[in-house]
Amino acid sequence: MKLRLLIFSLIISSLFGYIEWSENYLLLYQAEVDILSRAIQQPKIFLHPFTLLPFLGQIFLVIAFFQKNPNKIFVYLGIVGIGILMLLILLIGFLNINIKMIISAVPFLFIVFLIIIFYKNKKD
């Protein structure tokens, strides 16, 4: 039960990554809605690695969430897929000294840390 709550929290925290450039800003869930709405007319949108990897990561996490015993491989693949984008947001936040970007990535990374601790302490 605790692992499923952590996976759910990970999915939710990944949706609130904050991206800002010039005077524009966007939360990741807004970007996902935009990409999914345009995907029918422009399927090439999914070919970009920063679109495809996080999307696949979320799919892996959703699959793991609905499994009776969440598959460790699916959880880690989901973390890597979304984690690449969240780490990039964190890096850009530090480089631009953008507190909103930094704060938006920290919950995701904290939950990843908790999941790693969970798996490390779990007895097989």
GIKAVEN-V683956 format. One line per field, one symbol per residue. phi: phi as a letter, one per 20 degrees, with the letter a starting at -180 (. if undefined). A space follows every 50 residues. Layout:
phi: ???
This chain:
phi: .ffffffffffffffdfddcblddbbeffffffffffefffcffgfffgf dfffffgffffffffeffdgffffffffffgffgfffffffffffeldff ffffeffgfffggffffgffefee
